Amino acid sequence: MSNSIPHAADASRPSGAVSLNMLSARELAASIANGTILARAAVEACIERIEEVNTALNAVVVKRYEEARGEADAIDQRRVHGETLPPLAGVPITVKECFDLAGTAATFGLSRRAAAHATSDDPYVARLRSAGAIVIAKTNVAQLLIYTESDNPLYGRTNNPWNLERSCGGSSGGEGAILAAGASMLGLGTDIGGSVRIPASFCGISSLRPTAGRCPDLGRGSIPIGQRAVVSQIGPMARSVDDLALALGLINGAHGIDTIPTVALGDFNKVDIARLRIAVVNDDGVMMPSRAVERGVAEAAEILRAAGAEVTPLNVLPGAEILELVLGCFSADRGRGMRDLLRGEKVDPRVSVNINIARMPRGLRIAVAALLGLLGQRNSAATMGAFASGSASDYWRLTARVMEFQARFRNQLDRAVGGPIDLILMPTYAVPAVRHMATINMPFAGTYALLSPLLGYPAGVVPVTRVRGEEEAGRSKSFDLAEKTALETDRGSAGLPIGIQLMGRPWRDDVVLAAMCVIEQAARKRADFPIAPKL
């Protein structure tokens, strides 16, 4: 088998069913509205592309072809009759498998949920469908959405379209893979610890985790939603930043039992980049980034500087504290909620590792963590030591520490030398796309993706470059399993996409999108920009 999938033709090629696949969602919607392209043709092009690539990728796990064809025909008839079409009319999209979609199961990778079909749509899916989008398929996830690969006992493993021996990331990895392959125009995922951002970086697309409270995720098949110190958000995924902005404007707003008032979304096109101060982070103190990741951050910084922004370095992130706080919150019930979900199920080994650590008696866990440290397993020791005790009073104290961290970080940005910081530019992940199962030994490649959820700040990922051959080396040898895994990840990574991360202030998602757009426009002109996987 080839290590990559067939090339999806780009939009600059002659018009036709194949070249249509790499249009942006906004471009396709405009073409459908003016009759240049039929909605049915758009749907058929995406179905054809899914069928072409999915044997290799296993990204699509639920198909909705006949319903999509019917909806496309209805859109085409509405246009013929002169109706004004909604903004995404006829645009084929995919959504993460965990979302409710009428007539389909939302299993979270659990077999006993496969027969339970939703009777209505998740509110955010409903908003996109009300805007005219046509859901053609649902995509693969990590079991319970709790690790950064997309593989589960029910649906199997999803592969990276740039290299089938690599992971597409997780837990929204099926979306990342199918969007990169040109088989969907827009995607919808969830993110509590990097789940839309890591797949975007691995697969060479863009994504956004909105400000906490803008698009709250109330799904009940992962970390219990009663844990409110670090919360999940719904986030758009796409091949262009403009499409992220379009989608976010359509899904924007809390719903249901979540009563946080939602702040209006600003127009990212009106943001003056030249007035921004941007801090650059190159190290979180947990894992140094690969040489290609370092270069990607540096190139993005130079693009923003050339656009007039003031770019300044930021001290090393307190990665150890970030990991302790986030992992402590995630494991506050010692994994009881997830154990209940997994009862009677075949459990993925990456889930088993975390569940077993979480349920260990506190004294034993602390002793094992200390022993691991003595044996040179610094990263494993830190991860094990961060798991919570299961005590309610300890969780209240941990929540107070989260609040103190948020206040301290905000003050650091407000009182920075030279003036307040508007954005932070940093890696998404310390390494390029990992090999399959790598997250057993390296569950966190740094804490770069955890900072945004801990703070509740918006963060987006945009592709910048691809790994160069000479960048496969450079990481020091180590006895630490996580560091050894990072070194093995770097080897053979030439050609893989590199995406950088931008984090903004609360409710200034528009500023994040504006800076991402500037980077995207400049990076697209370069030969090593990851446009689409090729043979």
C-alpha positions in Angstrom: 0.0 0.0 0.0 1.2 3.5 -0.8 2.0 5.7 2.2 -0.3 8.4 0.9 -3.7 8.6 -0.8 -4.4 9.8 -4.4 -4.1 13.6 -4.9 -7.3 15.6 -4.7 -7.3 18.1 -7.6 -7.0 21.8 -6.4 -9.4 24.5 -7.3 -7.1 26.1 -9.9 -7.5 23.2 -12.3 -10.2 23.1 -15.0 -13.7 23.0 -13.7 -15.4 19.7 -13.2 -16.6 17.2 -10.5 -13.0 16.5 -9.3 -11.6 20.0 -9.0 -14.7 21.0 -7.1 -13.5 19.1 -4.1 -10.9 21.6 -3.1 -13.0 24.7 -3.3 -13.7 26.5 0.0 -17.1 26.2 1.5 -17.8 29.9 0.8 -16.7 29.5 -2.8 -18.9 26.5 -3.3 -21.9 28.1 -1.7 -21.6 31.1 -4.0 -21.3 28.8 -7.1 -24.4 26.8 -6.0 -26.4 30.0 -5.3 -25.6 31.4 -8.8 -26.2 28.1 -10.6 -22.6 27.5 -11.7 -22.5 24.3 -9.7 -25.5 22.1 -8.8 -25.8 21.1 -5.1 -26.3 17.5 -6.4 -23.0 17.7 -8.2 -21.2 18.9 -5.1 -22.6 16.1 -3.1 -21.8 13.5 -5.7 -18.2 14.8 -5.9 -17.7 14.4 -2.2 -19.3 11.0 -2.1 -17.0 9.9 -5.0 -14.0 11.2 -3.1 -14.9 9.5 0.1 -15.3 6.2 -1.7 -11.9 6.8 -3.4 -10.0 7.4 -0.2 -11.8 5.9 2.7 -10.5 2.3 2.3 -7.1 3.7 3.0 -8.1 6.3 5.6 -11.1 4.8 7.5 -12.1 8.3 8.3 -15.8 8.1 7.5 -17.7 5.7 9.7 -21.3 6.6 9.1 -22.5 7.3 5.6 -25.6 9.4 4.8 -25.5 9.4 1.0 -29.1 8.9 -0.1 -30.5 11.5 2.4 -27.8 13.9 1.2 -28.7 13.4 -2.4 -32.4 14.2 -1.6 -31.4 17.3 0.3 -29.2 18.5 -2.6 -32.0 18.0 -5.1 -34.3 20.1 -2.9 -31.7 22.9 -2.8 -31.4 22.9 -6.5 -35.1 23.1 -6.9 -35.3 26.0 -4.5 -32.7 27.9 -6.6 -34.6 27.1 -9.8 -37.7 28.6 -8.3 -35.9 31.8 -7.4 -35.7 31.4 -3.7 -33.0 33.2 -1.7 -30.7 30.4 -0.4 -29.1 30.3 3.1 -25.4 30.8 3.4 -24.3 27.2 3.2 -27.0 25.9 0.9 -25.9 22.7 -0.8 -22.4 22.6 0.8 -21.5 19.0 1.7 -20.1 18.7 5.3 -19.1 16.1 7.7 -19.4 16.0 11.5 -17.6 14.1 14.3 -19.3 10.8 15.2 -20.1 11.9 18.7 -22.6 14.5 17.6 -26.3 13.7 17.6 -27.6 13.5 14.0 -31.1 12.3 13.4 -31.2 8.7 12.3 -27.6 7.9 13.2 -25.8 6.7 16.3 -23.4 8.7 18.4 -21.3 6.0 20.0 -18.1 7.7 21.2 -16.5 4.4 20.1 -18.8 2.2 22.3 -20.4 -0.8 20.7 -23.6 -0.8 22.9 -24.5 2.6 21.6 -24.4 1.5 17.9 -28.1 0.6 17.9 -29.3 3.8 19.6 -30.2 6.3 16.8 -30.7 10.0 17.6 -34.2 11.3 17.0 -33.0 14.9 16.6 -29.8 16.8 15.7 -27.3 18.3 18.1 -28.1 22.1 18.3 -24.8 23.0 16.5 -25.4 20.4 13.8 -28.9 21.8 13.5 -27.6 25.3 13.1 -25.4 24.3 10.2 -28.2 22.3 8.5 -30.5 25.3 9.0 -27.9 27.3 7.1 -28.3 24.9 4.2 -25.3 22.6 4.8 -25.8 18.9 3.8 -24.3 16.4 6.2 -23.0 13.5 4.0 -21.2 11.5 6.7 -19.9 11.2 10.3 -16.2 10.7 11.1 -14.1 8.6 13.4 -13.1 9.4 17.0 -11.0 8.3 19.9 -12.9 6.0 22.3 -14.5 8.4 24.8 -12.7 11.2 23.0 -9.8 11.1 25.6 -6.6 10.6 23.6 -5.0 12.3 20.7 -5.4 9.6 18.1 -8.7 8.5 16.3 -9.0 4.7 16.9 -11.5 2.7 18.8 -12.7 -1.0 19.0 -15.9 -0.3 17.2 -14.8 1.5 14.1 -11.0 0.8 14.0 -8.2 3.1 13.2 -8.1 6.2 11.0 -4.9 7.0 9.1 -3.3 10.2 8.2 -3.7 11.1 4.5 -0.1 12.4 4.3 1.3 9.1 5.5 -0.9 6.1 6.3 1.6 4.9 8.9 0.9 8.0 10.9 -2.0 9.1 13.1 -4.5 11.8 12.0 -4.6 13.1 15.6 -7.6 13.0 17.9 -10.1 13.0 19.0 -11.6 14.8 16.0 -9.1 13.0 13.7 -11.6 11.6 11.3 -12.6 15.1 10.4 -9.0 16.2 10.0 -8.3 13.3 7.6 -11.3 13.6 5.4 -11.1 17.4 5.1 -7.4 17.2 4.1 -8.3 14.5 1.5 -10.8 16.9 -0.1 -13.8 14.8 0.6 -15.7 17.3 2.7 -16.0 21.1 2.6 -16.4 21.8 6.3 -16.2 19.9 9.5 -17.5 20.1 13.1 -15.6 18.7 16.1 -15.2 19.1 19.8 -12.1 20.2 21.8 -11.4 19.9 25.5 -7.6 19.3 25.3 -6.7 19.8 21.6 -9.2 17.6 19.9 -9.8 19.9 16.9 -6.4 21.6 17.0 -4.1 18.6 17.1 -5.8 16.8 14.1 -5.6 20.1 12.1 -1.8 20.3 12.7 -1.3 16.7 11.9 -3.4 16.8 8.7 -2.6 20.2 7.3 -5.9 22.0 7.8 -7.2 24.8 10.0 -9.4 24.7 13.1 -10.6 26.8 16.0 -11.5 26.1 19.6 -13.7 29.1 20.5 -13.7 31.0 23.8 -15.1 28.9 26.6 -18.8 29.5 26.7 -19.2 30.6 23.1 -20.1 27.1 21.8 -20.3 24.8 24.9 -20.1 21.1 24.3 -22.6 19.2 26.5 -21.9 15.7 25.1 -22.2 12.9 27.7 -19.9 10.2 26.4 -16.5 11.4 27.6 -15.2 13.3 30.7 -18.4 13.9 32.8 -19.8 17.3 32.0 -20.2 18.1 35.7 -16.5 18.8 35.7 -16.7 22.5 34.8 -13.2 23.9 35.6 -11.9 22.9 32.1 -14.7 22.6 29.6 -15.1 21.3 26.1 -16.2 23.5 23.2 -17.6 22.8 19.7 -15.2 24.0 17.0 -15.2 24.3 13.2 -12.5 22.6 11.0 -11.8 23.5 7.4 -9.2 23.9 4.7 -9.3 27.7 4.9 -9.5 30.2 7.8 -12.3 32.1 6.0 -14.4 29.0 6.2 -13.7 28.7 10.0 -15.1 32.3 10.4 -18.1 31.5 8.3 -18.9 28.4 10.3 -18.3 30.0 13.7 -20.7 32.8 12.8 -23.4 30.2 12.1 -22.9 28.0 15.2 -22.1 30.9 17.6 -24.0 30.9 20.9 -24.7 28.8 24.0 -27.8 26.6 24.2 -29.8 24.5 26.5 -28.8 24.2 30.1 -25.7 26.3 29.6 -26.7 29.9 30.4 -23.4 31.7 29.9 -24.3 34.8 27.8 -22.5 34.7 24.5 -20.6 37.7 23.2 -21.2 38.7 19.6 -18.6 37.6 17.2 -16.5 40.4 15.7 -15.6 40.7 12.0 -12.1 39.3 11.6 -11.7 41.3 8.4 -11.8 44.5 10.4 -9.0 43.6 12.8 -5.9 45.8 12.3 -2.9 43.4 12.6 -0.5 46.3 12.8 -2.0 47.3 16.2 -1.4 43.8 17.8 1.3 42.7 20.2 2.1 39.1 19.8 4.1 37.0 22.2 6.0 33.9 20.9 6.4 30.8 23.0 9.0 28.2 21.9 9.1 26.0 25.0 6.7 24.8 27.7 9.3 23.3 29.9 7.8 19.8 29.4 8.8 18.9 25.8 10.9 20.9 23.4 9.4 21.1 20.0 10.9 19.4 16.9 13.1 21.4 14.6 10.3 21.7 12.0 7.8 22.9 14.6 10.3 25.5 15.8 10.8 26.7 12.2 7.0 26.8 11.7 6.6 29.1 14.7 9.5 31.3 13.6 8.1 31.6 10.0 4.6 32.5 11.4 6.2 35.1 13.6 8.0 36.7 10.7 4.8 36.8 8.6 3.0 38.6 11.4 6.0 41.0 11.9 6.0 41.7 8.2 2.3 42.6 8.4 3.1 45.2 11.0 2.4 43.4 14.3 4.8 43.8 17.2 6.3 40.4 18.0 8.0 39.7 21.3 9.2 36.6 23.1 7.4 35.2 26.1 9.1 33.3 29.0 8.8 29.5 29.1 5.2 28.4 29.8 4.7 26.7 33.2 4.0 23.4 31.5 4.3 21.2 34.6 1.7 23.3 36.3 -0.6 23.3 33.3 -0.4 19.5 33.1 -1.1 19.1 36.8 -4.1 21.3 36.7 -5.7 20.0 33.6 -5.1 16.3 34.2 -6.2 16.8 37.8 -9.5 18.2 36.6 -10.0 15.5 34.0 -9.5 12.8 36.6 -11.3 14.4 39.5 -13.6 11.4 39.9 -10.7 8.9 39.5 -12.2 7.9 36.2 -15.5 6.6 37.7 -17.7 8.3 35.1 -15.7 6.7 32.2 -15.6 3.3 33.9 -19.3 3.4 34.0 -19.5 4.2 30.3 -17.0 1.4 29.5 -18.8 -1.3 31.5 -19.1 -4.4 29.3 -17.1 -2.8 26.4 -13.9 -3.7 24.7 -11.6 -1.0 26.0 -8.8 0.7 23.9 -5.4 0.2 25.5 -4.8 3.9 25.6 -8.0 4.3 27.6 -7.1 1.4 29.9 -3.8 2.9 30.8 -5.5 6.1 32.0 -8.4 4.3 33.8 -5.9 2.1 35.6 -3.8 5.0 36.8 -6.8 7.0 37.9 -8.2 4.2 40.1 -4.9 3.4 41.8 -4.8 4.2 45.5 -3.3 7.6 46.0 -0.4 6.4 48.1 0.5 3.7 45.6 0.3 6.1 42.6 2.6 8.6 44.3 5.1 5.9 45.1 5.0 4.5 41.5 5.4 8.1 40.2 8.5 8.6 42.4 10.0 5.3 41.3 9.4 6.2 37.6 11.3 9.5 38.3 14.2 7.6 39.7 14.3 5.4 36.7 14.6 8.3 34.3 10.9 8.4 33.2 10.4 12.1 33.9 7.3 12.5 31.7 5.5 9.4 32.9 6.2 10.3 36.5 4.8 13.8 36.0 1.7 12.5 34.3 1.0 9.8 36.9 1.6 12.3 39.7 -1.0 14.7 38.2 -4.0 12.4 38.6 -6.5 13.4 41.2 -7.2 11.8 44.5 -11.0 11.6 44.0 -11.7 13.7 47.0 -14.4 16.4 46.6 -12.4 18.8 48.8 -9.3 18.3 46.8 -11.3 19.1 43.6 -12.6 22.3 45.1 -9.0 23.3 46.0 -7.9 22.3 42.5 -10.6 24.5 41.0 -9.4 27.4 43.1 -5.9 26.8 41.8 -7.2 26.9 38.3 -8.9 30.3 39.0 -5.6 31.6 40.5 -3.7 30.4 37.5 -6.1 32.2 35.1 -5.8 35.4 37.1 -2.0 35.2 37.2 -1.7 34.5 33.5 -4.1 37.3 32.6 -2.0 39.7 34.7 1.1 38.5 33.0 -0.4 39.4 29.6 -1.9 42.7 30.8 1.4 43.9 32.5 3.9 42.7 29.9 6.9 45.0 29.2 6.0 47.2 26.3 2.3 46.9 26.7 -0.5 44.3 26.9 -0.3 41.1 24.8 -3.1 40.4 22.4 -2.1 37.0 21.0 0.3 34.2 21.9 1.9 32.3 19.0 3.2 28.8 19.9 3.4 25.2 18.7 0.2 23.1 18.6 2.1 19.9 19.5 5.8 19.3 20.1 6.1 16.9 17.2 4.6 16.3 13.7 2.0 13.6 13.2 2.9 10.6 15.4 3.0 6.9 14.5 0.0 4.9 15.5 -0.3 4.0 19.2 2.5 6.5 20.1 0.2 8.1 22.7 0.6 5.1 25.0 4.1 6.2 25.8 3.6 9.9 24.9 0.0 10.9 25.9 1.0 14.6 25.9 3.7 16.0 23.6 4.1 19.1 25.6 1.2 21.1 27.1 0.8 23.6 24.3 -2.7 22.4 23.4 -3.8 22.3 27.1 -3.2 26.0 27.8 -6.2 27.3 25.9 -8.8 25.0 27.6 -7.3 25.8 31.0 -7.6 29.5 30.5 -10.9 29.4 28.5 -9.2 31.4 25.7 -9.9 31.0 22.0 -7.1 29.2 20.0 -6.8 28.3 16.4 -4.4 26.3 14.2 -3.3 27.1 10.7 -0.9 25.1 8.5 2.4 26.8 7.7 4.9 24.3 6.3 6.0 20.7 6.0 8.9 18.9 7.6 12.2 19.0 5.7 14.5 16.0 5.5 17.2 17.6 7.6 14.7 18.3 10.3 14.1 14.6 11.1 17.2 14.7 13.4 18.2 17.1 16.2 16.4 15.7 19.3 18.7 14.4 22.0 18.6 10.7 22.9 16.9 9.9 26.2 15.9 7.0 28.4 12.5 8.7 29.0 9.8 6.8 27.0 8.0 10.0 26.0 11.2 11.6 24.7 12.2 8.4 22.9 8.8 8.4 21.3 9.2 12.0 20.2 12.6 11.1 18.7 11.0 8.2 16.8 8.2 10.5 15.6 10.7 12.9 14.1 12.5 10.2 12.2 10.8 9.6 8.9 8.6 12.7 9.3 9.8 14.5 6.1 6.8 15.9 4.2 4.4 15.9 7.0 2.4 19.1 7.7 3.2 21.5 10.5 0.5 23.7 11.9 1.1 26.5 14.4 -1.3 27.7 17.2 -2.5 31.2 18.0 -4.3 31.9 21.3 -6.2 35.2 21.9 -8.0 36.9 24.7 -11.5 35.8 25.8 -14.2 36.6 23.3 -11.7 37.9 20.8 -12.0 34.9 18.5 -12.0 37.5 15.6 -8.5 38.6 16.5 -7.3 35.0 16.4 -8.9 34.4 13.1 -7.5 37.6 11.6 -3.9 36.6 12.5 -4.5 33.1 11.2 -5.7 34.5 7.9 -2.6 36.7 7.5 -0.4 33.7 8.1 -2.4 31.5 5.8 -2.3 34.0 2.9 1.5 34.3 3.1 2.2 30.7 3.7 0.1 29.5 0.8 2.5 31.2 -1.6 5.3 29.0 -0.5 6.2 25.7 -2.2 6.1 23.7 1.1 2.6 24.8 2.1 0.6 21.6 2.8 -2.2 22.0 0.2 -3.3 18.4 -0.3 -1.9 14.9 0.1 -0.3 13.5 -3.1 0.9 10.2 -4.3 
